[in-house]
Amino acid sequence: MNKKLIAFLSILSLSLYVPLLPASAAVKVGGACKKAGITSVASGKTYTCVKSGKKLVWGTGKTIVPKIVIKSQTTLGKRNFGGVAISDDGSNLIISESCTKRDSKGLCEAFGNIYTSNDYGLTWLKQENAGSRFWKGVTSSSDGRILHAVSYPGDIYRSEDFGFTWEKITCCDRAWWTISSSADGGKLIAAEYIIPKGVIATSNDAGKTWTDNLNAGKRNWNDVSSSSDGSKLAAVDVGGYIYTSSDFGINWKENTSAGKKTWWSIDMSNDGQIIVAAAEDSNIVISNDSGISWNPVLTLQDKNWNSVAISGDGMKVFALGDYGAALYYSEDSGKTWKKWNYLINPGNSDLVVSNDGTKMFSIPLQGYLNSYAIN
């Protein structure tokens, strides 16, 4: 699972110590236990051995709430972010910057740069060889070695050495907005965001050749996602529908059951089986069958959803709403949700997560990177 868009920060580790019983000891509420005060963790709950009358029994259990360490990273400075991507282990990051200077009307006067980190965002390197452009979407291979970035309007660029050198792999300026890749970086999907309509393009040979997927239609594509092997793809159309493909982009399905909405973000598990999508003015939807059917799972009343991210196994799902004012998470593929109430940077507009769901980074359109260490 590799995700495009927007960037983040340094990483802290957090460990939670809970004394455990041997794995073979079954825990059942009301069942006998040996010593008062000992605990055991099972099914997301911590159970404590308590005295009930003359017996020692397991209590009802307390739901474990993941702890989180958040840090606003200032070493990279306050920037206009364009995109972010992360390696599977969270150690290698790439972020793009759209613009370094804007005029009084908000128009870009000086283009941005590409930055990479190989230490969980603690330090950053400006990749001069990539050049200054209006950078948008970025993507990373699972090991962080192969990177891709798109400029808007412009071309698609590829690095095979963690971002130190770059080559242009497309020609002819196009309105590239978002990009995603397979785990090995060899299969790619990129999309245009253009008015009136843009095109999805795919490559199965590391960007040497590209095919416009005209059967997906010309639309306002805002986000794309790819499975680890590149066979399953998903894309969202702003003001339209969710589109999915299970054959490397040869054929596409218009998912009308999810509704016609202002779709903003999409991500999928490594195998492409679980897909999560967010509509700016509606709700979060999840598919557990590669896009065949969709279920609404979370609504943020009177607010907007900005971004979603999912762990490699599809169990941990994160949803960012109202530009950082609301961050929700699920540990059961979207069946149940909880809210974190301590985002430090209102204005966050996108997030990415490591393969195991323990490291997360979020960025605003303008501001500082944030990193999250989750236990």
C-alpha positions as MATLAB code, in Angstrom:
seq = 'MNKKLIAFLSILSLSLYVPLLPASAAVKVGGACKKAGITSVASGKTYTCVKSGKKLVWGTGKTIVPKIVIKSQTTLGKRNFGGVAISDDGSNLIISESCTKRDSKGLCEAFGNIYTSNDYGLTWLKQENAGSRFWKGVTSSSDGRILHAVSYPGDIYRSEDFGFTWEKITCCDRAWWTISSSADGGKLIAAEYIIPKGVIATSNDAGKTWTDNLNAGKRNWNDVSSSSDGSKLAAVDVGGYIYTSSDFGINWKENTSAGKKTWWSIDMSNDGQIIVAAAEDSNIVISNDSGISWNPVLTLQDKNWNSVAISGDGMKVFALGDYGAALYYSEDSGKTWKKWNYLINPGNSDLVVSNDGTKMFSIPLQGYLNSYAIN';
ca = [
       0.000    0.000    0.000;
       1.622    3.201   -1.151;
      -0.028    6.466   -0.902;
       0.425    9.713   -2.734;
      -0.432   13.075   -1.439;
       0.913   15.225    1.312;
       3.648   15.061    3.824;
       4.970   14.539    7.262;
       7.253   14.433   10.037;
       9.435   13.007   12.596;
       8.668    9.819   14.390;
       8.716    8.915   18.031;
       8.266    5.460   19.418;
       5.968    4.656   22.275;
       5.666    1.386   24.103;
       2.938    0.358   26.482;
       3.778   -2.281   29.069;
       1.031   -4.612   30.152;
       1.918   -7.738   32.139;
       0.514  -10.702   30.275;
      -0.490  -14.207   31.166;
       0.976  -17.058   29.155;
      -0.550  -17.224   25.673;
      -2.165  -20.547   26.531;
      -4.271  -19.099   29.352;
      -7.805  -18.438   28.115;
      -9.575  -15.361   29.452;
     -13.318  -15.481   30.110;
     -15.296  -12.905   32.066;
     -16.206  -14.505   35.379;
     -13.749  -17.320   34.819;
     -11.278  -18.343   37.492;
      -7.891  -16.639   37.743;
      -4.972  -17.229   40.082;
      -3.865  -13.911   41.585;
      -5.679  -10.649   42.209;
      -4.335   -7.741   40.205;
      -2.757   -9.680   37.341;
      -3.923   -8.672   33.857;
      -4.304  -10.237   30.456;
      -4.965   -8.731   27.043;
      -7.398  -10.336   24.614;
      -9.521   -9.050   21.731;
      -8.513   -5.426   22.291;
      -9.360   -5.409   26.012;
      -7.350   -5.593   29.233;
      -8.812   -7.999   31.816;
      -7.927   -7.808   35.518;
      -8.163  -10.603   38.042;
     -10.455   -9.403   40.863;
     -11.906  -10.884   44.038;
     -15.598  -11.718   43.916;
     -16.777  -13.093   47.225;
     -14.306  -15.852   48.066;
     -13.286  -16.413   44.447;
     -10.793  -14.823   42.100;
     -12.335  -14.164   38.700;
     -11.678  -12.152   35.546;
     -13.418   -8.776   35.438;
     -15.429   -7.411   32.524;
     -12.405   -5.958   30.767;
     -11.466   -2.466   29.649;
     -11.087   -1.491   26.014;
      -7.520   -0.570   25.133;
      -7.267    2.920   23.656;
      -4.132    3.297   21.538;
      -1.739    5.894   22.855;
      -0.251    8.415   20.505;
       2.760   10.697   20.498;
       2.388   13.712   18.222;
       5.099   16.114   17.198;
       5.107   19.138   14.951;
       8.304   19.055   12.915;
       9.825   22.460   12.330;
      13.226   21.466   10.900;
      11.813   21.464    7.371;
      10.110   24.788    7.940;
       6.659   26.036    7.106;
       5.837   25.036    3.537;
       3.136   24.720    0.895;
       2.914   20.946    0.689;
       1.872   19.045   -2.412;
       2.151   15.358   -1.517;
       3.652   12.731    0.780;
       4.536    9.042    0.556;
       6.069    6.553    2.970;
       7.976    3.271    2.866;
       6.396    0.226    4.488;
       8.384    0.559    7.703;
       7.895    4.326    7.899;
      11.611    5.142    7.894;
      11.811    6.582    4.367;
       9.640    9.532    3.387;
       9.227   11.730    0.363;
       7.321   14.999    0.373;
       6.651   17.455   -2.405;
       6.336   21.204   -2.187;
       4.106   22.985   -4.644;
       5.192   26.575   -4.209;
       7.735   28.568   -2.202;
       6.316   32.043   -2.768;
       2.861   33.359   -3.583;
       1.688   36.803   -4.595;
      -1.068   38.823   -2.947;
      -3.687   36.897   -4.929;
      -2.324   33.528   -3.825;
      -0.768   32.723   -7.200;
       2.555   30.899   -7.244;
       5.576   33.084   -7.972;
       8.303   30.513   -7.206;
       8.004   26.733   -7.529;
       8.706   24.144   -4.849;
      11.095   21.250   -4.298;
      11.305   17.559   -3.411;
      12.524   16.532    0.056;
      13.388   13.083    1.399;
      14.122   11.598    4.805;
      15.598    8.218    5.762;
      15.231    8.563    9.526;
      11.473    8.741   10.100;
      11.388   12.447    9.299;
      13.954   13.573   11.846;
      16.144   15.152    9.156;
      15.418   16.115    5.555;
      17.408   16.459    2.352;
      16.429   18.823   -0.442;
      16.764   16.896   -3.705;
      18.249   19.514   -6.018;
      18.405   17.123   -8.992;
      14.625   16.941   -9.107;
      14.426   20.639   -9.924;
      11.971   23.306   -8.834;
       8.434   22.689  -10.062;
       4.831   22.851   -8.930;
       5.085   19.394   -7.371;
       1.941   17.484   -6.450;
       1.470   13.741   -5.912;
       4.320   11.435   -4.882;
       4.622    7.689   -4.312;
       7.188    5.260   -2.913;
       8.100    1.605   -3.324;
       7.759   -0.549   -0.215;
      11.465   -0.172    0.641;
      11.575    3.559   -0.152;
      14.179    3.186   -2.895;
      12.038    3.848   -5.971;
      10.180    7.158   -5.937;
       7.862    8.937   -8.350;
       6.601   12.501   -8.387;
       4.275   14.447  -10.657;
       4.338   18.146  -11.495;
       1.240   20.183  -12.307;
       1.178   20.847  -15.141;
       4.239   19.006  -16.330;
       5.636   15.484  -16.350;
       6.226   12.426  -14.214;
       9.665   11.889  -12.675;
      11.318    8.730  -11.318;
      14.188    8.055   -8.917;
      15.735    4.633   -8.292;
      18.170    5.670   -5.547;
      16.043    7.088   -2.713;
      15.674   10.436   -4.491;
      19.302   11.375   -5.166;
      18.923   11.345   -8.962;
      15.808   11.810  -11.090;
      14.731   11.228  -14.670;
      11.687   12.414  -16.586;
       9.657    9.396  -17.725;
       6.862   11.120  -19.647;
       6.750   13.770  -22.320;
       4.437   16.598  -23.144;
       3.113   18.740  -20.307;
      -0.060   17.338  -18.785;
      -2.102   18.202  -15.716;
      -0.749   15.375  -13.528;
      -2.161   15.549  -10.022;
      -1.821   12.211   -8.244;
       0.181    8.977   -8.571;
       0.480    5.557   -6.929;
       2.675    2.510   -7.533;
       3.014   -1.190   -6.845;
       5.265   -2.283   -3.975;
       8.238   -2.774   -6.309;
       7.680    0.558   -8.077;
       7.315   -1.150  -11.444;
       3.601   -0.650  -12.041;
       2.190    2.858  -11.940;
      -1.098    4.711  -12.078;
      -1.239    8.492  -12.509;
      -4.163   10.802  -13.106;
      -4.868   14.313  -14.301;
      -6.983   16.854  -12.487;
      -8.123   19.184  -15.177;
     -11.168   21.217  -16.071;
     -13.184   20.123  -17.887;
     -11.825   16.548  -17.548;
      -8.596   14.568  -17.088;
      -7.323   11.097  -17.927;
      -5.971    8.127  -15.959;
      -2.750    6.601  -17.317;
      -1.016    3.364  -16.323;
       2.416    1.848  -16.911;
       3.487   -1.766  -16.382;
       7.160   -1.268  -17.240;
       8.416    1.233  -14.671;
       7.227    4.223  -16.685;
       8.928    3.398  -19.994;
       5.559    3.323  -21.747;
       2.156    4.641  -20.710;
      -1.416    3.819  -21.669;
      -4.276    6.272  -21.314;
      -7.165    4.389  -19.707;
      -9.884    6.037  -21.752;
     -12.392    3.383  -20.700;
     -12.313    4.980  -17.225;
     -13.525    8.183  -18.840;
     -12.288   11.743  -18.704;
     -12.977   13.109  -15.240;
     -11.699   15.316  -12.436;
      -9.453   12.694  -10.810;
      -8.343   13.726   -7.339;
      -6.755   10.576   -5.919;
      -5.637    7.088   -6.977;
      -4.436    3.957   -5.175;
      -2.806    0.653   -6.115;
      -2.504   -2.803   -4.578;
       0.980   -4.150   -3.863;
       1.123   -6.121   -7.110;
      -0.444   -3.323   -9.156;
      -3.323   -5.436  -10.425;
      -6.057   -3.699   -8.435;
      -6.521    0.025   -8.853;
      -8.936    2.631   -7.534;
      -9.616    6.275   -8.327;
     -12.049    8.967   -7.217;
     -13.735   11.590   -9.353;
     -14.552   14.916   -7.709;
     -18.279   15.360   -8.203;
     -18.637   11.855   -9.639;
     -18.124    8.257   -8.567;
     -15.502    5.812   -7.304;
     -13.857    3.752  -10.057;
     -12.058    0.415   -9.638;
     -10.089   -1.971  -11.821;
      -8.990   -5.559  -11.113;
      -6.898   -6.094  -14.258;
      -4.115   -3.489  -14.137;
      -6.404   -0.766  -15.524;
      -7.552   -2.559  -18.681;
     -11.184   -2.385  -17.581;
     -12.816   -0.044  -15.088;
     -16.013   -0.236  -13.070;
     -18.089    2.802  -12.133;
     -19.259    2.187   -8.555;
     -22.605    3.951   -8.487;
     -23.669    2.208   -5.263;
     -21.244    4.396   -3.294;
     -23.012    7.476   -4.630;
     -22.178   10.511   -6.720;
     -20.291   12.816   -4.388;
     -17.320   15.119   -3.958;
     -14.884   12.230   -3.544;
     -11.597   13.441   -2.160;
      -9.391   10.540   -1.080;
      -8.987    6.776   -1.536;
      -6.629    4.067   -0.248;
      -6.504    0.263   -0.247;
      -4.925   -2.664    1.596;
      -1.907   -4.467    0.169;
      -4.035   -7.105   -1.553;
      -6.596   -4.565   -2.771;
      -9.405   -6.399   -1.011;
     -10.288   -3.601    1.415;
     -10.761   -0.107   -0.017;
     -11.646    3.050    1.909;
     -12.779    6.329    0.348;
     -13.777    9.737    1.688;
     -16.186   12.295    0.294;
     -15.558   15.903    1.229;
     -19.192   16.661    1.892;
     -20.500   13.266    2.952;
     -19.192   10.117    4.599;
     -16.507    7.437    4.667;
     -17.279    4.280    2.689;
     -15.503    0.926    2.776;
     -15.493   -2.035    0.420;
     -14.384   -5.460    1.627;
     -14.549   -7.095   -1.794;
     -12.287   -4.976   -4.025;
     -15.021   -2.498   -4.880;
     -17.910   -4.820   -5.721;
     -20.015   -3.473   -2.853;
     -19.689   -0.442   -0.589;
     -20.841    0.368    2.938;
     -21.056    3.823    4.543;
     -19.271    3.621    7.897;
     -18.694    7.119    9.244;
     -20.288   10.528    8.807;
     -18.871   13.813   10.045;
     -21.932   16.010   10.392;
     -21.590   19.549    9.084;
     -17.892   18.973    8.367;
     -15.772   17.689    5.509;
     -13.563   14.632    5.104;
     -10.123   15.381    3.667;
      -8.100   12.180    3.631;
      -8.107    8.468    4.468;
      -5.306    5.933    4.953;
      -5.234    2.201    5.659;
      -2.667   -0.260    6.993;
      -1.328   -3.015    4.768;
      -3.565   -5.698    6.265;
      -6.633   -3.465    5.997;
      -7.410   -3.615    9.710;
      -6.355   -0.118   10.781;
      -8.155    2.733    9.042;
      -7.601    6.454    9.614;
      -9.835    9.311    8.507;
      -8.946   12.991    8.664;
     -11.804   15.467    8.683;
     -12.481   19.180    8.752;
      -8.858   20.051    7.925;
      -7.388   18.516   11.046;
     -10.178   19.221   13.507;
     -11.205   15.571   13.538;
      -9.104   12.410   13.298;
     -10.887    9.090   13.583;
      -9.414    5.598   13.632;
     -10.662    2.034   13.395;
      -8.864   -1.185   14.292;
     -11.400   -3.528   12.727;
     -11.590   -2.446    9.080;
     -14.088    0.309    9.770;
     -16.660   -1.601   11.802;
     -16.145    0.587   14.868;
     -14.501    4.015   15.196;
     -12.933    6.201   17.850;
     -11.907    9.824   17.786;
      -8.606   11.435   18.714;
      -9.102   14.905   20.107;
      -5.574   16.241   20.123;
      -4.413   17.150   16.653;
      -1.808   19.875   16.962;
      -2.090   21.509   13.569;
      -5.544   22.536   12.368;
      -5.442   22.797    8.613;
      -4.114   19.270    8.046;
      -5.363   18.100    4.689;
      -3.756   14.718    4.058;
      -2.176   11.759    5.823;
      -0.226    8.572    5.165;
       0.439    5.560    7.377;
       3.111    2.869    7.608;
       2.322   -0.692    6.575;
       1.684   -1.815   10.175;
      -0.369    1.263   11.035;
       1.892    2.459   13.867;
       3.504    5.459   12.178;
       1.470    8.202   10.598;
       2.300   11.571    9.059;
      -0.025   14.436    8.201;
       0.433   17.777    6.490;
      -1.544   20.932    5.928;
      -1.723   22.738    2.635;
       0.514   25.275    4.327;
       2.307   24.798    7.610;
       4.453   22.190    9.370;
       4.703   18.430    9.105;
       3.219   16.368   11.895;
       4.266   12.889   12.935;
       2.343   10.364   14.995;
       3.709    7.322   16.828;
       0.825    5.008   17.657;
       0.775    2.148   20.118;
];
